[in-house]
Amino acid sequence: MNLIMNAFAFHEKYGNSMQLGQKSDDEKLNIYMKNMVLSLTSAKHKNPDDEVMLVANMEIPAPFDKQLTDKGIKIKIVPFDKYTMPPEIPWSLAFYKLCSPEYVRPKENYEKI
């Protein structure tokens, strides 16, 4: 079985999205959550035999958590404790995708992630 995953990190002290400019953190989070639901539900729809998972460093807010789990998508909360950069570094939260597979791979048996 393969794993299709999105990795998402959020921290209010970091520049959470270079692309979304001056929007509030709540607006940015809402946009990211909508996009993740679309991305992951599409992946599950097109790959029904694969495991699909959102790996995040925070609890996923309603209604997005239920939208994911209702479609059979797992949510795994993983700390952002490796490859961390200071908040002043643009795109510093993007490094979360480097540490998140380490928390998935050893505990699960997937052919590909």
N, C-alpha and C positions, 0 to 999 in steps of 0.2 A: 504494500500500500504506500502511496505517496502522501506527502503533506504539502498543502498549499497554505501559506501563512502570510498575513500582514503583520508587521511590527509597528507599534505606535507608542511613542513616548510623549508625555506632556509634563511641563513644570512651569508654574507661574512666574518663576524668577528668570526663565530663559526666554529668548526670542523664539516663540513657538511656531512662527511661520513667516518666512521671508516673503512668500508670494501673497499673503493676505493683508499685508500692509498694516494699516492703522485700525483694523477691526478689534473689538474687545476680545479677551481670552474666551469668553462664553460664545461669541459668534464664531471664532476660529474653531473651537472644539466642536460646535454643532456642524460646521461645514465638513470637518474631517470625519466625524462620525457618520454622516450621511454618505460620504464617499466610500468609507470602509464597508458599510452595510451593502452598498451597491456592488463594490468590487468582490467581496467575499460571497455574497449570495449568487452572483453571476458565476464565480468559480465553482461553487457547489453544484449549481444547475448544469454546467457544462461538464463537470467531472464528478458525477454522483458516487463513484466508487472510491474516491480519494477523501482523506481527512482534510477538513478546512478549519483553520484556526486563526483567531485574532490573539496576538501576544501583545500585552500592554503593561505599562507600569502603573496603572490606576484602574479602579473599578469603572466599568463602562456604565454611563448613565442611562436611565430609562428615557425613551422607549427603545433605544438602540440595542441594549443587552437582550431584550426579549425578541426583537426582530432577528437578531443573529441566532440565538438558541432555538427559536421556533423553526428555523431552516436547517437545523442540525449542525450549526457551526459552533465549535468549541471556543471558549474564552479562557485564556490562561494569563494570570497576573504574574509578572516576572520583574524583579527589581532591576533598576538601571544602575548597576554597580561595577561595570567594566567599561573600558574605553570611554570614560567620562572626560569631558572637556569643560573648561570654565564657561560660565554663561555669556561672557563677552564674545566668544568665538561664534561667528555666524554658522548656522547649520549644526551646532553642537549636539542637539537632540537626535540628529540623523544617525549618529553612531550607535544608537540603541539597537538598530538592526544587526549590528555586529555581535552583540552579546546575547540577544534573544535566542538564536538557534542553539546555543550551548545549553540552555535550560530545557530544550525540547528533545534534542537528539539523544542524550544518554538515557533518557527515561522511556523513550518510545522506540519502536522498531519501524522505521520508515525506509523505503528504498531510496527515495529522493525527497529533499525538502526544497 
